[in-house]
């Protein structure tokens, strides 16, 4: 134990010891390394000023992922490579095409947010050749600018591809034809990361706090059995806020992100299993392939840097009543696979939350995967997220409707809701009102009235209880209008809604 945290920082190996396991990557970069180009704006992964690039081995090459340094705990970058804005320019000081484009397009004013934008653009540059405008918007969804305005920054995103490509790892990772480019420096970087890889559990401790990162499922189960009080983390995008915002001591931390088996997405005859270490970036395409109607919901789930760290299972195991994945997974009849030293068991997701922020996990148990059944014939599926902002916002209401239709009759109905109860919840009364009825305007109206009164949500900063109830009913009406496919049907529900606070 305690051989230190080893990773590459701007291409050079660093060995870290004597810092608390709950130290954030941002703290280390600014306080210990004086790399102050990486800023702290919000300390919660919302503004993007702290964006850095994370590179790790994947499929014989490297995966390049912009992440939020403010909510990334330092031990989690063990064996990986971190690049900050200071690394973009060449050794002789020549600006990277990302930097040059920002200058040419006058895309900086006060400059505080600019390093974060540069690193998000660098991530786009490494992973996408000649992106469309919507891909640019998505790449920048996690970066906020108070004074420049976004137009010149978007202009810079398009301009950077017209500039001469940088050398080595700074160059573009994807050619115009979509093939992956592997430069000599990138190959060397991958080889250096291979030298940092570990075969056994990484244990690190300082000042009474401990970090354990097992490499196998068996080792993870044994660690959880030996220390059932430990905090299990994956992407840390929520738990890290306990550190940055609430100043809590996490004490004992078990990290699942280095367990190879948990990074897998397994396709079976029944559906797909998404492992506990699979990031949202990798989980969403797998779900998109089966359920393309949910694409917008997944895209609005979080920004690119958050998706690159957060995991689907982490969102499920968190148990928040406003987590966006659970209503959709409830509607899809998902199940969770729980594992311990005693073996594995399977639990329906709609039986997994006994109360607010509670789960059905037994001591020493962890969620190994989420199991989603395959698509059934006749499925009508829609998900709706209602929030004050389009990007990077917590839902006031999230509703997902899954109706199985046969010759216009509803043979099955599952409705998952978030933001309206103490847990993610199914609208069982409304489901019963829809069961075996014809899917028509009259049915949708009766069911909408039922859904409006099914829950007793709270008033909070995101919405009033009355607003939430009204919106739920109107979303079911919207589902009918969208599915009716009438040329004279409005594309949105034109009803007067209570004012959102």
NORHUGI-V368103 format. One record per residue. N is the residue number from 1. RES is the residue in three letters. PSI is psi as a letter, one per 40 degrees, with the letter a starting at -180 (999 if undefined). NEAR is the number of other ideal C-beta (glycine too) atoms within 10 Angstrom. D_LAST is the distance of its C-alpha to the last C-alpha in whole Angstrom. Layout:
n=N res=RES psi=PSI near=NEAR d_last=D_LAST
n=N res=RES psi=PSI near=NEAR d_last=D_LAST
This chain:
n=1 res=UNK psi=i near=10 d_last=51
n=2 res=UNK psi=f near=11 d_last=50
n=3 res=UNK psi=e near=11 d_last=52
n=4 res=UNK psi=i near=13 d_last=49
n=5 res=UNK psi=h near=22 d_last=46
n=6 res=UNK psi=h near=19 d_last=48
n=7 res=UNK psi=i near=22 d_last=46
n=8 res=UNK psi=h near=20 d_last=46
n=9 res=UNK psi=h near=21 d_last=45
n=10 res=UNK psi=f near=18 d_last=45
n=11 res=UNK psi=e near=16 d_last=48
n=12 res=UNK psi=i near=9 d_last=50
n=13 res=UNK psi=h near=13 d_last=50
n=14 res=UNK psi=i near=16 d_last=48
n=15 res=UNK psi=h near=9 d_last=49
n=16 res=UNK psi=h near=19 d_last=47
n=17 res=UNK psi=i near=11 d_last=47
n=18 res=UNK psi=e near=9 d_last=47
n=19 res=UNK psi=i near=18 d_last=43
n=20 res=UNK psi=i near=20 d_last=40
n=21 res=UNK psi=d near=22 d_last=39
n=22 res=UNK psi=e near=24 d_last=36
n=23 res=UNK psi=h near=19 d_last=36
n=24 res=UNK psi=i near=25 d_last=34
n=25 res=UNK psi=d near=27 d_last=36
n=26 res=UNK psi=d near=24 d_last=34
n=27 res=UNK psi=d near=20 d_last=35
n=28 res=UNK psi=d near=22 d_last=39
n=29 res=UNK psi=d near=23 d_last=39
n=30 res=UNK psi=d near=19 d_last=38
n=31 res=UNK psi=d near=13 d_last=39
n=32 res=UNK psi=d near=14 d_last=42
n=33 res=UNK psi=e near=15 d_last=43
n=34 res=UNK psi=f near=8 d_last=42
n=35 res=UNK psi=g near=21 d_last=40
n=36 res=UNK psi=e near=14 d_last=37
n=37 res=UNK psi=d near=18 d_last=37
n=38 res=UNK psi=h near=23 d_last=34
n=39 res=UNK psi=i near=22 d_last=31
n=40 res=UNK psi=h near=16 d_last=29
n=41 res=UNK psi=d near=17 d_last=25
n=42 res=UNK psi=d near=17 d_last=23
n=43 res=UNK psi=f near=20 d_last=25
n=44 res=UNK psi=e near=15 d_last=23
n=45 res=UNK psi=f near=28 d_last=24
n=46 res=UNK psi=d near=19 d_last=21
n=47 res=UNK psi=d near=23 d_last=23
n=48 res=UNK psi=e near=29 d_last=26
n=49 res=UNK psi=e near=26 d_last=28
n=50 res=UNK psi=e near=28 d_last=30
n=51 res=UNK psi=h near=31 d_last=31
n=52 res=UNK psi=i near=31 d_last=35
n=53 res=UNK psi=h near=24 d_last=37
n=54 res=UNK psi=h near=23 d_last=38
n=55 res=UNK psi=h near=22 d_last=42
n=56 res=UNK psi=i near=15 d_last=43
n=57 res=UNK psi=h near=18 d_last=46
n=58 res=UNK psi=h near=13 d_last=45
n=59 res=UNK psi=f near=7 d_last=48
n=60 res=UNK psi=e near=7 d_last=51
n=61 res=UNK psi=a near=15 d_last=48
n=62 res=UNK psi=i near=22 d_last=45
n=63 res=UNK psi=h near=18 d_last=42
n=64 res=UNK psi=h near=22 d_last=40
n=65 res=UNK psi=h near=22 d_last=36
n=66 res=UNK psi=h near=29 d_last=33
n=67 res=UNK psi=i near=31 d_last=32
n=68 res=UNK psi=h near=30 d_last=29
n=69 res=UNK psi=d near=29 d_last=32
n=70 res=UNK psi=d near=28 d_last=29
n=71 res=UNK psi=f near=29 d_last=29
n=72 res=UNK psi=h near=26 d_last=32
n=73 res=UNK psi=h near=23 d_last=35
n=74 res=UNK psi=d near=25 d_last=38
n=75 res=UNK psi=e near=25 d_last=40
n=76 res=UNK psi=e near=27 d_last=39
n=77 res=UNK psi=e near=24 d_last=40
n=78 res=UNK psi=h near=21 d_last=44
n=79 res=UNK psi=e near=20 d_last=46
n=80 res=UNK psi=i near=19 d_last=44
n=81 res=UNK psi=h near=25 d_last=43
n=82 res=UNK psi=h near=25 d_last=41
n=83 res=UNK psi=h near=22 d_last=41
n=84 res=UNK psi=i near=23 d_last=39
n=85 res=UNK psi=d near=25 d_last=39
n=86 res=UNK psi=e near=16 d_last=42
n=87 res=UNK psi=e near=21 d_last=44
n=88 res=UNK psi=d near=23 d_last=43
n=89 res=UNK psi=i near=15 d_last=46
n=90 res=UNK psi=i near=13 d_last=49
n=91 res=UNK psi=d near=7 d_last=52
n=92 res=UNK psi=e near=5 d_last=53
n=93 res=UNK psi=e near=6 d_last=50
n=94 res=UNK psi=h near=14 d_last=49
n=95 res=UNK psi=i near=17 d_last=46
n=96 res=UNK psi=i near=23 d_last=44
n=97 res=UNK psi=d near=24 d_last=43
n=98 res=UNK psi=d near=26 d_last=40
n=99 res=UNK psi=d near=23 d_last=40
n=100 res=UNK psi=d near=18 d_last=42
n=101 res=UNK psi=d near=25 d_last=40
n=102 res=UNK psi=d near=25 d_last=37
n=103 res=UNK psi=d near=12 d_last=40
n=104 res=UNK psi=d near=16 d_last=41
n=105 res=UNK psi=e near=19 d_last=38
n=106 res=UNK psi=f near=12 d_last=36
n=107 res=UNK psi=f near=24 d_last=34
n=108 res=UNK psi=i near=21 d_last=33
n=109 res=UNK psi=c near=14 d_last=32
n=110 res=UNK psi=d near=10 d_last=31
n=111 res=UNK psi=e near=10 d_last=32
n=112 res=UNK psi=d near=15 d_last=30
n=113 res=UNK psi=e near=23 d_last=29
n=114 res=UNK psi=d near=22 d_last=32
n=115 res=UNK psi=d near=25 d_last=34
n=116 res=UNK psi=d near=29 d_last=31
n=117 res=UNK psi=d near=27 d_last=31
n=118 res=UNK psi=d near=27 d_last=35
n=119 res=UNK psi=d near=29 d_last=35
n=120 res=UNK psi=d near=26 d_last=32
n=121 res=UNK psi=d near=29 d_last=34
n=122 res=UNK psi=d near=27 d_last=37
n=123 res=UNK psi=d near=24 d_last=36
n=124 res=UNK psi=d near=22 d_last=36
n=125 res=UNK psi=d near=28 d_last=39
n=126 res=UNK psi=d near=23 d_last=41
n=127 res=UNK psi=e near=19 d_last=39
n=128 res=UNK psi=h near=19 d_last=39
n=129 res=UNK psi=h near=16 d_last=42
n=130 res=UNK psi=g near=11 d_last=41
n=131 res=UNK psi=i near=18 d_last=37
n=132 res=UNK psi=i near=10 d_last=35
n=133 res=UNK psi=d near=10 d_last=32
n=134 res=UNK psi=d near=9 d_last=30
n=135 res=UNK psi=d near=14 d_last=31
n=136 res=UNK psi=d near=21 d_last=31
n=137 res=UNK psi=d near=16 d_last=27
n=138 res=UNK psi=d near=19 d_last=27
n=139 res=UNK psi=d near=25 d_last=29
n=140 res=UNK psi=e near=23 d_last=27
n=141 res=UNK psi=d near=21 d_last=24
n=142 res=UNK psi=e near=25 d_last=24
n=143 res=UNK psi=h near=28 d_last=25
n=144 res=UNK psi=i near=18 d_last=23
n=145 res=UNK psi=h near=22 d_last=24
n=146 res=UNK psi=d near=11 d_last=23
n=147 res=UNK psi=d near=10 d_last=26
n=148 res=UNK psi=d near=19 d_last=28
n=149 res=UNK psi=i near=11 d_last=26
n=150 res=UNK psi=e near=16 d_last=27
n=151 res=UNK psi=d near=10 d_last=29
n=152 res=UNK psi=d near=19 d_last=32
n=153 res=UNK psi=d near=25 d_last=31
n=154 res=UNK psi=d near=18 d_last=31
n=155 res=UNK psi=d near=17 d_last=35
n=156 res=UNK psi=d near=25 d_last=36
n=157 res=UNK psi=d near=28 d_last=35
n=158 res=UNK psi=d near=15 d_last=37
n=159 res=UNK psi=d near=19 d_last=40
n=160 res=UNK psi=d near=24 d_last=41
n=161 res=UNK psi=e near=17 d_last=43
n=162 res=UNK psi=e near=10 d_last=45
n=163 res=UNK psi=i near=15 d_last=46
n=164 res=UNK psi=h near=9 d_last=49
n=165 res=UNK psi=i near=15 d_last=48
n=166 res=UNK psi=i near=22 d_last=48
n=167 res=UNK psi=i near=13 d_last=51
n=168 res=UNK psi=a near=15 d_last=51
n=169 res=UNK psi=e near=24 d_last=47
n=170 res=UNK psi=e near=23 d_last=46
n=171 res=UNK psi=i near=18 d_last=47
n=172 res=UNK psi=h near=18 d_last=45
n=173 res=UNK psi=e near=21 d_last=45
n=174 res=UNK psi=h near=17 d_last=45
n=175 res=UNK psi=i near=11 d_last=47
n=176 res=UNK psi=d near=9 d_last=47
n=177 res=UNK psi=e near=6 d_last=48
n=178 res=UNK psi=e near=9 d_last=46
n=179 res=UNK psi=i near=9 d_last=48
n=180 res=UNK psi=h near=12 d_last=48
n=181 res=UNK psi=h near=14 d_last=49
n=182 res=UNK psi=h near=15 d_last=51
n=183 res=UNK psi=i near=17 d_last=52
n=184 res=UNK psi=d near=10 d_last=55
n=185 res=UNK psi=d near=14 d_last=53
n=186 res=UNK psi=d near=21 d_last=50
n=187 res=UNK psi=d near=14 d_last=53
n=188 res=UNK psi=d near=13 d_last=54
n=189 res=UNK psi=d near=20 d_last=50
n=190 res=UNK psi=d near=19 d_last=50
n=191 res=UNK psi=d near=10 d_last=54
n=192 res=UNK psi=d near=14 d_last=53
n=193 res=UNK psi=d near=19 d_last=50
n=194 res=UNK psi=d near=10 d_last=52
n=195 res=UNK psi=d near=10 d_last=54
n=196 res=UNK psi=e near=15 d_last=51
n=197 res=UNK psi=i near=12 d_last=50
n=198 res=UNK psi=i near=13 d_last=51
n=199 res=UNK psi=d near=6 d_last=53
n=200 res=UNK psi=i near=10 d_last=52
n=201 res=UNK psi=h near=19 d_last=49
n=202 res=UNK psi=h near=19 d_last=47
n=203 res=UNK psi=h near=15 d_last=47
n=204 res=UNK psi=h near=24 d_last=46
n=205 res=UNK psi=i near=14 d_last=45
n=206 res=UNK psi=h near=16 d_last=45
n=207 res=UNK psi=f near=10 d_last=45
n=208 res=UNK psi=e near=9 d_last=44
n=209 res=UNK psi=i near=16 d_last=41
n=210 res=UNK psi=i near=19 d_last=43
n=211 res=UNK psi=h near=26 d_last=42
n=212 res=UNK psi=h near=24 d_last=43
n=213 res=UNK psi=g near=25 d_last=43
n=214 res=UNK psi=i near=22 d_last=45
n=215 res=UNK psi=e near=17 d_last=47
n=216 res=UNK psi=i near=16 d_last=48
n=217 res=UNK psi=d near=19 d_last=46
n=218 res=UNK psi=d near=13 d_last=49
n=219 res=UNK psi=d near=16 d_last=48
n=220 res=UNK psi=d near=28 d_last=45
n=221 res=UNK psi=d near=21 d_last=45
n=222 res=UNK psi=d near=16 d_last=48
n=223 res=UNK psi=d near=24 d_last=46
n=224 res=UNK psi=d near=24 d_last=43
n=225 res=UNK psi=d near=14 d_last=46
n=226 res=UNK psi=d near=12 d_last=47
n=227 res=UNK psi=g near=16 d_last=44
n=228 res=UNK psi=e near=14 d_last=41
n=229 res=UNK psi=e near=9 d_last=39
n=230 res=UNK psi=i near=20 d_last=39
n=231 res=UNK psi=h near=16 d_last=35
n=232 res=UNK psi=h near=20 d_last=35
n=233 res=UNK psi=i near=23 d_last=34
n=234 res=UNK psi=c near=29 d_last=34
n=235 res=UNK psi=d near=27 d_last=31
n=236 res=UNK psi=e near=27 d_last=30
n=237 res=UNK psi=e near=26 d_last=27
n=238 res=UNK psi=d near=18 d_last=25
n=239 res=UNK psi=d near=20 d_last=28
n=240 res=UNK psi=d near=26 d_last=28
n=241 res=UNK psi=d near=16 d_last=25
n=242 res=UNK psi=d near=15 d_last=26
n=243 res=UNK psi=d near=21 d_last=29
n=244 res=UNK psi=d near=19 d_last=27
n=245 res=UNK psi=d near=12 d_last=24
n=246 res=UNK psi=e near=7 d_last=25
n=247 res=UNK psi=f near=7 d_last=29
n=248 res=UNK psi=i near=13 d_last=30
n=249 res=UNK psi=h near=12 d_last=34
n=250 res=UNK psi=e near=20 d_last=34
n=251 res=UNK psi=c near=14 d_last=38
n=252 res=UNK psi=h near=19 d_last=39
n=253 res=UNK psi=h near=23 d_last=38
n=254 res=UNK psi=h near=20 d_last=39
n=255 res=UNK psi=h near=27 d_last=38
n=256 res=UNK psi=e near=27 d_last=39
n=257 res=UNK psi=e near=19 d_last=39
n=258 res=UNK psi=e near=22 d_last=43
n=259 res=UNK psi=h near=23 d_last=44
n=260 res=UNK psi=d near=11 d_last=45
n=261 res=UNK psi=d near=16 d_last=45
n=262 res=UNK psi=e near=25 d_last=41
n=263 res=UNK psi=e near=17 d_last=41
n=264 res=UNK psi=i near=14 d_last=42
n=265 res=UNK psi=h near=16 d_last=41
n=266 res=UNK psi=h near=13 d_last=43
n=267 res=UNK psi=h near=12 d_last=44
n=268 res=UNK psi=i near=10 d_last=45
n=269 res=UNK psi=d near=5 d_last=47
n=270 res=UNK psi=d near=11 d_last=44
n=271 res=UNK psi=a near=19 d_last=41
n=272 res=UNK psi=i near=19 d_last=40
n=273 res=UNK psi=h near=18 d_last=39
n=274 res=UNK psi=h near=26 d_last=37
n=275 res=UNK psi=i near=26 d_last=38
n=276 res=UNK psi=d near=28 d_last=36
n=277 res=UNK psi=e near=24 d_last=37
n=278 res=UNK psi=h near=23 d_last=36
n=279 res=UNK psi=i near=22 d_last=33
n=280 res=UNK psi=d near=23 d_last=30
n=281 res=UNK psi=d near=18 d_last=32
n=282 res=UNK psi=d near=20 d_last=35
n=283 res=UNK psi=d near=25 d_last=34
n=284 res=UNK psi=d near=20 d_last=31
n=285 res=UNK psi=d near=11 d_last=35
n=286 res=UNK psi=d near=17 d_last=36
n=287 res=UNK psi=d near=23 d_last=34
n=288 res=UNK psi=d near=14 d_last=33
n=289 res=UNK psi=d near=11 d_last=37
n=290 res=UNK psi=d near=16 d_last=37
n=291 res=UNK psi=g near=22 d_last=33
n=292 res=UNK psi=d near=11 d_last=32
n=293 res=UNK psi=e near=15 d_last=30
n=294 res=UNK psi=e near=21 d_last=27
n=295 res=UNK psi=d near=14 d_last=28
n=296 res=UNK psi=d near=14 d_last=25
n=297 res=UNK psi=d near=22 d_last=23
n=298 res=UNK psi=d near=21 d_last=25
n=299 res=UNK psi=d near=19 d_last=25
n=300 res=UNK psi=e near=21 d_last=21
n=301 res=UNK psi=d near=24 d_last=22
n=302 res=UNK psi=i near=25 d_last=22
n=303 res=UNK psi=i near=24 d_last=24
n=304 res=UNK psi=d near=24 d_last=28
n=305 res=UNK psi=d near=32 d_last=29
n=306 res=UNK psi=d near=24 d_last=27
n=307 res=UNK psi=d near=26 d_last=28
n=308 res=UNK psi=e near=25 d_last=32
n=309 res=UNK psi=d near=26 d_last=31
n=310 res=UNK psi=i near=27 d_last=29
n=311 res=UNK psi=i near=31 d_last=31
n=312 res=UNK psi=d near=30 d_last=30
n=313 res=UNK psi=d near=26 d_last=32
n=314 res=UNK psi=d near=27 d_last=30
n=315 res=UNK psi=d near=24 d_last=26
n=316 res=UNK psi=d near=25 d_last=28
n=317 res=UNK psi=d near=22 d_last=30
n=318 res=UNK psi=d near=17 d_last=27
n=319 res=UNK psi=e near=20 d_last=25
n=320 res=UNK psi=i near=18 d_last=22
n=321 res=UNK psi=e near=20 d_last=20
n=322 res=UNK psi=e near=18 d_last=17
n=323 res=UNK psi=h near=23 d_last=21
n=324 res=UNK psi=d near=24 d_last=21
n=325 res=UNK psi=d near=31 d_last=25
n=326 res=UNK psi=d near=29 d_last=25
n=327 res=UNK psi=d near=31 d_last=23
n=328 res=UNK psi=d near=27 d_last=26
n=329 res=UNK psi=d near=26 d_last=29
n=330 res=UNK psi=d near=25 d_last=28
n=331 res=UNK psi=d near=27 d_last=29
n=332 res=UNK psi=e near=26 d_last=32
n=333 res=UNK psi=f near=19 d_last=33
n=334 res=UNK psi=i near=23 d_last=33
n=335 res=UNK psi=i near=21 d_last=35
n=336 res=UNK psi=h near=24 d_last=36
n=337 res=UNK psi=h near=19 d_last=39
n=338 res=UNK psi=i near=21 d_last=40
n=339 res=UNK psi=i near=21 d_last=43
n=340 res=UNK psi=a near=20 d_last=45
n=341 res=UNK psi=d near=14 d_last=48
n=342 res=UNK psi=e near=11 d_last=49
n=343 res=UNK psi=a near=8 d_last=48
n=344 res=UNK psi=i near=13 d_last=45
n=345 res=UNK psi=i near=13 d_last=43
n=346 res=UNK psi=h near=10 d_last=41
n=347 res=UNK psi=h near=15 d_last=38
n=348 res=UNK psi=h near=13 d_last=35
n=349 res=UNK psi=d near=23 d_last=32
n=350 res=UNK psi=e near=20 d_last=30
n=351 res=UNK psi=e near=10 d_last=33
n=352 res=UNK psi=e near=23 d_last=32
n=353 res=UNK psi=g near=22 d_last=29
n=354 res=UNK psi=d near=10 d_last=30
n=355 res=UNK psi=a near=9 d_last=27
n=356 res=UNK psi=h near=11 d_last=24
n=357 res=UNK psi=f near=11 d_last=25
n=358 res=UNK psi=i near=12 d_last=28
n=359 res=UNK psi=i near=19 d_last=31
n=360 res=UNK psi=e near=17 d_last=34
n=361 res=UNK psi=h near=19 d_last=36
n=362 res=UNK psi=i near=12 d_last=39
n=363 res=UNK psi=h near=9 d_last=40
n=364 res=UNK psi=e near=19 d_last=42
n=365 res=UNK psi=i near=21 d_last=40
n=366 res=UNK psi=i near=24 d_last=38
n=367 res=UNK psi=h near=25 d_last=36
n=368 res=UNK psi=d near=24 d_last=39
n=369 res=UNK psi=i near=27 d_last=37
n=370 res=UNK psi=h near=28 d_last=35
n=371 res=UNK psi=h near=21 d_last=37
n=372 res=UNK psi=h near=24 d_last=36
n=373 res=UNK psi=i near=14 d_last=38
n=374 res=UNK psi=i near=13 d_last=39
n=375 res=UNK psi=i near=15 d_last=38
n=376 res=UNK psi=i near=12 d_last=40
n=377 res=UNK psi=h near=7 d_last=41
n=378 res=UNK psi=e near=15 d_last=39
n=379 res=UNK psi=h near=14 d_last=35
n=380 res=UNK psi=h near=16 d_last=32
n=381 res=UNK psi=h near=20 d_last=30
n=382 res=UNK psi=i near=20 d_last=26
n=383 res=UNK psi=h near=24 d_last=23
n=384 res=UNK psi=h near=21 d_last=20
n=385 res=UNK psi=h near=23 d_last=17
n=386 res=UNK psi=h near=21 d_last=13
n=387 res=UNK psi=i near=20 d_last=11
n=388 res=UNK psi=d near=13 d_last=10
n=389 res=UNK psi=i near=8 d_last=13
n=390 res=UNK psi=d near=12 d_last=16
n=391 res=UNK psi=i near=16 d_last=18
n=392 res=UNK psi=f near=19 d_last=18
n=393 res=UNK psi=i near=15 d_last=15
n=394 res=UNK psi=h near=17 d_last=14
n=395 res=UNK psi=h near=22 d_last=14
n=396 res=UNK psi=d near=24 d_last=11
n=397 res=UNK psi=h near=25 d_last=14
n=398 res=UNK psi=h near=28 d_last=17
n=399 res=UNK psi=h near=28 d_last=20
n=400 res=UNK psi=h near=28 d_last=24
n=401 res=UNK psi=h near=30 d_last=26
n=402 res=UNK psi=h near=24 d_last=30
n=403 res=UNK psi=h near=22 d_last=32
n=404 res=UNK psi=h near=16 d_last=36
n=405 res=UNK psi=i near=17 d_last=37
n=406 res=UNK psi=h near=11 d_last=41
n=407 res=UNK psi=f near=8 d_last=42
n=408 res=UNK psi=e near=10 d_last=39
n=409 res=UNK psi=i near=15 d_last=39
n=410 res=UNK psi=h near=21 d_last=36
n=411 res=UNK psi=e near=13 d_last=38
n=412 res=UNK psi=i near=17 d_last=36
n=413 res=UNK psi=h near=25 d_last=32
n=414 res=UNK psi=h near=20 d_last=30
n=415 res=UNK psi=h near=27 d_last=26
n=416 res=UNK psi=h near=26 d_last=24
n=417 res=UNK psi=i near=28 d_last=21
n=418 res=UNK psi=i near=26 d_last=18
n=419 res=UNK psi=e near=30 d_last=15
n=420 res=UNK psi=e near=27 d_last=16
n=421 res=UNK psi=i near=19 d_last=19
n=422 res=UNK psi=e near=15 d_last=20
n=423 res=UNK psi=i near=19 d_last=22
n=424 res=UNK psi=h near=28 d_last=22
n=425 res=UNK psi=i near=21 d_last=24
n=426 res=UNK psi=i near=20 d_last=26
n=427 res=UNK psi=g near=28 d_last=25
n=428 res=UNK psi=d near=13 d_last=28
n=429 res=UNK psi=d near=15 d_last=28
n=430 res=UNK psi=d near=26 d_last=27
n=431 res=UNK psi=d near=22 d_last=30
n=432 res=UNK psi=d near=12 d_last=32
n=433 res=UNK psi=d near=19 d_last=31
n=434 res=UNK psi=d near=24 d_last=32
n=435 res=UNK psi=h near=12 d_last=35
n=436 res=UNK psi=e near=10 d_last=38
n=437 res=UNK psi=i near=16 d_last=37
n=438 res=UNK psi=h near=11 d_last=37
n=439 res=UNK psi=g near=21 d_last=34
n=440 res=UNK psi=a near=12 d_last=33
n=441 res=UNK psi=d near=12 d_last=31
n=442 res=UNK psi=d near=10 d_last=32
n=443 res=UNK psi=d near=17 d_last=31
n=444 res=UNK psi=d near=21 d_last=28
n=445 res=UNK psi=d near=14 d_last=27
n=446 res=UNK psi=d near=15 d_last=28
n=447 res=UNK psi=d near=30 d_last=27
n=448 res=UNK psi=d near=21 d_last=23
n=449 res=UNK psi=d near=15 d_last=23
n=450 res=UNK psi=d near=19 d_last=24
n=451 res=UNK psi=d near=28 d_last=22
n=452 res=UNK psi=d near=18 d_last=19
n=453 res=UNK psi=e near=12 d_last=21
n=454 res=UNK psi=d near=23 d_last=22
n=455 res=UNK psi=i near=19 d_last=19
n=456 res=UNK psi=g near=11 d_last=18
n=457 res=UNK psi=i near=22 d_last=15
n=458 res=UNK psi=i near=14 d_last=13
n=459 res=UNK psi=h near=12 d_last=9
n=460 res=UNK psi=a near=13 d_last=8
n=461 res=UNK psi=e near=8 d_last=7
n=462 res=UNK psi=d near=20 d_last=7
n=463 res=UNK psi=i near=26 d_last=6
n=464 res=UNK psi=i near=17 d_last=7
n=465 res=UNK psi=d near=15 d_last=11
n=466 res=UNK psi=d near=14 d_last=11
n=467 res=UNK psi=d near=20 d_last=9
n=468 res=UNK psi=d near=26 d_last=11
n=469 res=UNK psi=d near=21 d_last=14
n=470 res=UNK psi=d near=18 d_last=14
n=471 res=UNK psi=d near=26 d_last=14
n=472 res=UNK psi=d near=27 d_last=17
n=473 res=UNK psi=d near=22 d_last=19
n=474 res=UNK psi=d near=22 d_last=18
n=475 res=UNK psi=d near=23 d_last=19
n=476 res=UNK psi=d near=27 d_last=23
n=477 res=UNK psi=d near=18 d_last=23
n=478 res=UNK psi=d near=22 d_last=23
n=479 res=UNK psi=d near=23 d_last=25
n=480 res=UNK psi=d near=20 d_last=28
n=481 res=UNK psi=d near=17 d_last=27
n=482 res=UNK psi=d near=16 d_last=28
n=483 res=UNK psi=e near=16 d_last=31
n=484 res=UNK psi=d near=14 d_last=32
n=485 res=UNK psi=f near=7 d_last=34
n=486 res=UNK psi=h near=8 d_last=34
n=487 res=UNK psi=d near=5 d_last=35
n=488 res=UNK psi=e near=5 d_last=33
n=489 res=UNK psi=h near=12 d_last=30
n=490 res=UNK psi=i near=10 d_last=27
n=491 res=UNK psi=e near=8 d_last=25
n=492 res=UNK psi=i near=9 d_last=22
n=493 res=UNK psi=h near=18 d_last=20
n=494 res=UNK psi=g near=8 d_last=20
n=495 res=UNK psi=i near=11 d_last=18
n=496 res=UNK psi=h near=6 d_last=15
n=497 res=UNK psi=i near=12 d_last=12
n=498 res=UNK psi=i near=14 d_last=9
n=499 res=UNK psi=h near=9 d_last=6
n=500 res=UNK psi=h near=14 d_last=4
n=501 res=UNK psi=999 near=12 d_last=0
